[in-house]
Amino acid sequence: MQDIPKPDPKIIHGKKRKLFVGLNVKLLITFTLLFSMVFGGAYYWFYQFATDAVMNRLKEDLETLLTGVSSQIDGDQFQDMVQEAKSRDDGYTDDERYWEQARFLHQMQLIDPRASFYTYIRGDEANEVTFIGSSGALETPRYGVTFRQDIVYPAKDAKVILKGLDETTFYLTIYHDDFGDWISGYTPIRDSNGQIVGALGVDFLASYVLEVQQDVKNALIPAFLLTYLLLFIMVYLISRVLTRPVKTLTRIAERIGEGDYDQDLTALTQARFSDEINTLASVFEIMVDKVEQREERLKRQVSELQILIDESQRREQVDEIVDTDFFRDLQQKARAMRAGLASRTAGAS
């Protein structure tokens, strides 16, 4: 036996069934996405605002340090020391001018422990920086650059550092090393004639920026999540309230579609504050009355038409019987019988 193909459950009345997504779900998804964008933008703005505010404050402190410390460096002595001092085996020098400068930089560091100072000049090679002194030379153990230590930097970093030989400049992108997280600033050192003879660099601890960023995350993320959850619940409840009349009207429409026209739309048509749903329900109520009247009229017309059809069929059947030879033969026999009966009746008289 040939198998009878089963109907595809995805096809109803010749049409593919569409995925049904409720109106309240659509509202919930829409407002959730909207709140996500708003909260995301607000969080990013506040996070960036706090970071920028701290960075601007650090930049101001850094600029103050650069201006104040560089103005206290004797440019003439610095130039002479660079030209005349000799390096020793440990990378430092016996020149007293070097140690005088190191003590001054170390004293500045003690005043502001967030800062680490050093001096430098332009190196002989491209992207090369030759360091002269460091505040770390007086620490135990010593750290930082040594006397005339040459370091070749990547072009991007060298450009910022060497620009400090021409004007005050800053490297405000936080970078990390074994000693912590830093930002840096650079400014020229001038001699008594105003000529640039070197530059002062300051590495400034930026851990405060990271702490502020972390504090913002710790404070805002829980607050945003709680607010987000509350708004999510509110939107869910409001969406149910807003879509309830639509669902009610949908259920009534389904019953009417099945022929049950006795539906009460009073709750939807009578409201203290009318809106589109109330208007739609009123129009729907009028439409239902008209549809019911038309259906009753159609039923009467169909009944009358059925009577006419039955009468017509009856006549056709009679005509078919009359037109047969059998019926004509019966008619002749009936006439003969009536004629014979009449003759006998007359003879008896």
PyMOL commands that set and color helices and strands:
alter all, ss='L'
color gray80, all
select helices_A, chain A and resi 23-71+75-84+96-111+135-138+155-163+207-257+266-269+276-322+325-348
alter helices_A, ss='H'
color red, helices_A
select strands_A, chain A and resi 11-12+15-16+115-122+128-134+149-152+169-177+180-190+196-205
alter strands_A, ss='S'
color yellow, strands_A
deselect
rebuild
show_as cartoon
